[in-house]
């Protein structure tokens, strides 16, 4: 159940929670098995993966902020600003 939730695309981020954290979406639970150390710590791959995930996090943050603005606009539709007169 947890695997299915973490693999599902969310409306706000347009990404799965797993993809937001790790930069890829696993096809099966077997994709989560750790890689051997000599394959995992290749310098060039690590740098490009880091840059990719940082850009992904930036994009997701922008999508969340945009969705908040949409919710705010829908929630405030039809509301009137309350102006109070102060008597001195």
SULHUGI-V527220 format. One record per residue. N is the residue number from 1. PSI is psi in whole degrees, -180 to 180 (999 if undefined). NEAR is the number of other C-alpha atoms within 10 Angstrom. Layout:
[[N;PSI;NEAR] [N;PSI;NEAR]]
This chain:
[[1;-44;6] [2;-40;6] [3;-44;11] [4;-41;11] [5;-48;12] [6;-16;17] [7;-15;19] [8;143;15] [9;131;16] [10;144;12] [11;-43;11] [12;-49;14] [13;-20;19] [14;24;14] [15;161;20] [16;153;19] [17;-39;18] [18;-44;17] [19;-36;18] [20;-40;19] [21;-46;14] [22;-12;14] [23;2;19] [24;160;15] [25;118;19] [26;143;15] [27;-38;9] [28;165;10] [29;-24;9] [30;-23;8] [31;-12;10] [32;-5;10] [33;131;7] [34;146;8] [35;157;10] [36;148;8] [37;-42;8] [38;-27;7] [39;-37;9] [40;-35;11] [41;35;12] [42;126;10] [43;-51;10] [44;-44;8] [45;-42;11] [46;-43;12] [47;-46;12] [48;-36;11] [49;-42;15] [50;-46;13] [51;-42;11] [52;-47;14] [53;-38;18] [54;-43;15] [55;-38;13] [56;-44;18] [57;-39;17] [58;-44;12] [59;-43;15] [60;-42;17] [61;-42;14] [62;-41;13] [63;-39;16] [64;-44;16] [65;-41;14] [66;-40;14] [67;-36;15] [68;-41;13] [69;-39;12] [70;-47;12] [71;-41;12] [72;-44;11] [73;-42;11] [74;-40;10] [75;-31;10] [76;-1;10] [77;129;9] [78;-5;8] [79;147;7] [80;144;7] [81;132;6] [82;120;6] [83;123;6] [84;133;6] [85;133;6] [86;131;5] [87;135;4] [88;999;3]]
